[in-house]
Amino acid sequence: MSEDTGATFAPDGLRLVVRTYAAVHEIAAGDVLLPVELLLAQPPSTVGAPPEPQGEAVCYGAANEGIYTIGEGNPVPIHYLRRDQPKP
């Protein structure tokens, strides 16, 4: 991954989502006690990214049901990705 612009852990601590300018990536931890350096060494899966000219921030919904993203601009829409949404 390059040019990371935002990242966060899921509320259950079992996944990490990373936003770059062009994509959204998710890494499954499988264990909340997994050291971060081992987590980041795992290959990410690409999540379907919304049509944003420049992705900036990302977070999980409180119930782990989906991922929210936001980019730059004015006005700035908030995009929602269901976790089961296929890649574009």
Backbone as JSON, one array per atom type, in Angstrom:
{
  "sequence": "MSEDTGATFAPDGLRLVVRTYAAVHEIAAGDVLLPVELLLAQPPSTVGAPPEPQGEAVCYGAANEGIYTIGEGNPVPIHYLRRDQPKP",
  "N": [[0.85, -1.18, 0.0], [0.48, 2.24, -0.72], [0.9, 5.75, -0.13], [-0.88, 6.09, 2.08], [-3.77, 7.39, 3.6], [-5.51, 7.27, 5.68], [-6.56, 5.2, 8.43], [-8.02, 2.6, 10.43], [-8.98, 0.49, 13.18], [-11.44, -2.13, 13.28], [-14.39, -2.08, 15.37], [-14.45, -4.5, 16.81], [-11.83, -5.21, 16.83], [-10.71, -7.04, 15.09], [-10.15, -6.52, 12.44], [-8.42, -4.36, 10.16], [-8.76, -1.38, 8.44], [-7.52, 0.38, 5.68], [-7.06, 3.43, 4.07], [-6.18, 4.7, 0.95], [-5.23, 7.2, -1.46], [-6.51, 6.25, -3.74], [-7.78, 3.79, -3.21], [-9.41, 1.32, -1.04], [-8.35, -0.75, 1.5], [-8.41, -3.83, 3.29], [-7.37, -5.61, 6.15], [-7.36, -8.68, 7.7], [-7.13, -9.5, 11.06], [-7.63, -11.65, 12.77], [-6.93, -12.25, 15.36], [-7.06, -10.4, 18.26], [-4.81, -9.95, 19.72], [-2.67, -10.05, 18.03], [0.48, -8.88, 17.1], [1.09, -5.58, 15.82], [3.09, -5.27, 13.84], [3.15, -7.83, 12.69], [0.56, -8.0, 11.74], [0.53, -5.97, 9.76], [2.23, -7.12, 7.96], [0.76, -8.94, 6.58], [-0.99, -9.78, 3.55], [-3.23, -7.4, 2.14], [-6.79, -7.29, 1.46], [-8.6, -5.89, -1.24], [-11.12, -3.54, -0.96], [-14.19, -2.53, -2.42], [-13.84, 0.63, -3.69], [-15.28, 3.88, -3.31], [-16.46, 6.37, -5.75], [-14.4, 8.67, -5.48], [-12.53, 11.63, -5.91], [-10.17, 11.98, -4.52], [-9.38, 10.06, -2.04], [-9.55, 10.35, 1.48], [-10.19, 9.76, 4.26], [-11.25, 7.13, 6.53], [-13.45, 4.82, 8.18], [-14.9, 2.3, 10.33], [-18.34, 1.26, 10.68], [-20.22, 1.46, 13.73], [-21.28, -1.03, 14.41], [-19.76, -2.86, 13.04], [-20.76, -3.28, 10.51], [-20.22, -2.05, 8.09], [-18.17, 0.18, 6.06], [-17.14, 3.53, 6.16], [-16.26, 6.25, 4.06], [-14.5, 9.24, 3.09], [-13.67, 12.01, 1.03], [-11.81, 14.7, -0.51], [-13.04, 18.04, -1.1], [-15.82, 20.3, -1.79], [-19.13, 20.58, -1.68], [-18.61, 17.73, 0.53], [-19.32, 14.45, 0.1], [-20.28, 11.69, 2.22], [-19.36, 8.41, 1.91], [-20.67, 5.09, 1.93], [-19.8, 1.75, 2.4], [-20.98, -1.43, 2.2], [-19.93, -4.29, 3.98], [-20.12, -6.65, 2.56], [-20.12, -5.87, -0.03], [-19.35, -6.15, -3.45], [-16.17, -5.82, -5.23], [-15.54, -3.02, -7.43]],
  "CA": [[0.0, 0.0, 0.0], [1.25, 3.47, -0.74], [0.15, 6.98, 0.09], [-1.97, 5.87, 3.02], [-4.33, 8.66, 4.07], [-6.28, 7.04, 6.89], [-6.68, 3.8, 8.83], [-8.64, 2.38, 11.72], [-9.37, -0.87, 13.51], [-12.86, -2.38, 13.48], [-14.72, -2.06, 16.79], [-14.13, -5.77, 17.47], [-10.38, -5.36, 16.82], [-10.29, -8.16, 14.25], [-9.82, -6.07, 11.09], [-7.87, -3.03, 9.99], [-9.04, -0.84, 7.12], [-6.54, 1.41, 5.31], [-7.49, 4.23, 2.93], [-5.18, 5.41, 0.17], [-5.92, 8.16, -2.32], [-7.26, 5.59, -4.8], [-8.38, 2.49, -2.87], [-9.67, 0.96, 0.36], [-7.81, -2.08, 1.74], [-8.75, -4.38, 4.6], [-6.5, -6.69, 6.61], [-7.98, -9.44, 8.79], [-6.17, -9.83, 12.1], [-7.92, -12.98, 13.27], [-6.65, -12.3, 16.8], [-6.84, -9.03, 18.74], [-3.48, -9.88, 20.34], [-1.64, -10.11, 17.0], [1.28, -7.64, 17.07], [0.84, -4.74, 14.64], [4.07, -5.54, 12.78], [2.73, -9.04, 11.99], [-0.67, -7.65, 11.03], [0.86, -5.19, 8.57], [2.97, -7.98, 7.04], [-0.21, -9.76, 5.86], [-1.51, -9.12, 2.34], [-4.59, -6.86, 2.31], [-7.77, -7.48, 0.39], [-9.1, -4.6, -1.7], [-12.56, -3.34, -0.81], [-14.68, -1.62, -3.46], [-13.69, 2.04, -3.34], [-16.29, 4.77, -3.9], [-15.92, 7.31, -6.74], [-13.9, 9.9, -4.86], [-11.34, 12.08, -6.64], [-8.99, 11.83, -3.67], [-9.83, 9.51, -0.77], [-8.8, 10.91, 2.6], [-10.42, 9.19, 5.59], [-12.01, 5.89, 6.54], [-13.77, 4.26, 9.5], [-15.94, 1.27, 10.37], [-19.56, 1.56, 11.4], [-20.14, 1.02, 15.12], [-21.67, -2.43, 14.54], [-18.92, -3.62, 12.1], [-21.56, -3.64, 9.35], [-19.73, -1.43, 6.87], [-17.04, 1.1, 6.09], [-17.44, 4.88, 5.7], [-15.1, 6.96, 3.52], [-14.72, 10.63, 2.72], [-12.57, 12.56, 0.27], [-11.69, 16.15, -0.48], [-13.98, 18.78, -1.93], [-16.82, 21.1, -1.12], [-19.39, 19.78, -0.48], [-17.96, 16.43, 0.57], [-20.24, 13.39, 0.5], [-19.78, 10.55, 2.97], [-19.73, 7.18, 1.21], [-20.82, 3.91, 2.78], [-19.55, 0.47, 1.72], [-21.34, -2.62, 2.98], [-18.79, -5.2, 4.01], [-20.3, -7.71, 1.57], [-20.21, -5.23, -1.34], [-18.27, -6.6, -4.34], [-15.25, -4.82, -5.78], [-16.02, -2.49, -8.73]],
  "C": [[0.9, 1.24, 0.0], [0.33, 4.66, -0.59], [-1.08, 6.76, 0.95], [-2.44, 7.21, 3.55], [-5.15, 8.51, 5.34], [-6.36, 5.55, 7.18], [-7.36, 3.73, 10.18], [-8.92, 0.9, 11.92], [-10.88, -0.95, 13.61], [-13.15, -2.37, 14.98], [-14.39, -3.37, 17.52], [-12.63, -6.06, 17.48], [-9.86, -6.44, 15.89], [-9.96, -7.78, 12.81], [-9.26, -4.65, 11.14], [-8.22, -2.59, 8.58], [-8.09, 0.33, 6.89], [-7.03, 2.1, 4.05], [-6.26, 4.82, 2.27], [-5.94, 6.41, -0.69], [-6.85, 7.47, -3.31], [-8.01, 4.33, -4.4], [-8.65, 2.37, -1.37], [-9.21, -0.49, 0.52], [-8.19, -2.53, 3.15], [-7.83, -5.55, 4.91], [-7.21, -7.36, 7.78], [-6.91, -9.84, 9.79], [-6.38, -11.25, 12.59], [-7.73, -13.12, 14.77], [-6.34, -10.88, 17.26], [-5.47, -8.87, 19.39], [-2.34, -9.97, 19.33], [-0.85, -8.81, 16.99], [1.09, -6.89, 15.75], [1.83, -5.04, 13.52], [3.73, -6.83, 12.02], [1.44, -8.81, 11.2], [-0.35, -6.95, 9.72], [1.67, -5.99, 7.55], [2.04, -8.86, 6.21], [-0.7, -9.03, 4.61], [-2.94, -8.62, 2.57], [-5.51, -7.34, 1.2], [-8.29, -6.09, 0.03], [-10.61, -4.58, -1.59], [-12.99, -2.37, -1.9], [-14.62, -0.17, -3.02], [-14.77, 2.89, -4.01], [-15.65, 5.72, -4.92], [-15.55, 8.64, -6.1], [-12.66, 10.34, -5.61], [-10.06, 11.92, -5.83], [-9.45, 11.37, -2.29], [-8.95, 9.98, 0.38], [-8.97, 10.17, 3.92], [-11.32, 7.97, 5.49], [-12.31, 5.48, 7.97], [-14.81, 3.16, 9.34], [-17.19, 1.83, 11.02], [-19.47, 0.95, 12.79], [-20.46, -0.46, 15.3], [-20.88, -3.33, 13.58], [-19.64, -3.94, 10.79], [-21.02, -3.07, 8.04], [-18.62, -0.44, 7.13], [-17.5, 2.44, 5.52], [-16.16, 5.51, 5.18], [-15.51, 8.39, 3.18], [-13.47, 11.11, 1.98], [-12.48, 14.06, 0.44], [-12.76, 16.78, -1.35], [-14.94, 19.58, -1.1], [-18.04, 21.19, -2.02], [-18.73, 18.41, -0.59], [-18.97, 15.37, 1.0], [-19.53, 12.33, 1.35], [-20.28, 9.31, 2.26], [-19.76, 6.02, 2.19], [-20.64, 2.66, 1.93], [-20.0, -0.65, 2.64], [-20.16, -3.57, 2.93], [-18.91, -6.32, 3.0], [-20.39, -7.17, 0.14], [-19.07, -5.71, -2.22], [-17.39, -5.46, -4.82], [-15.78, -4.32, -7.11], [-15.24, -3.08, -9.89]]
}
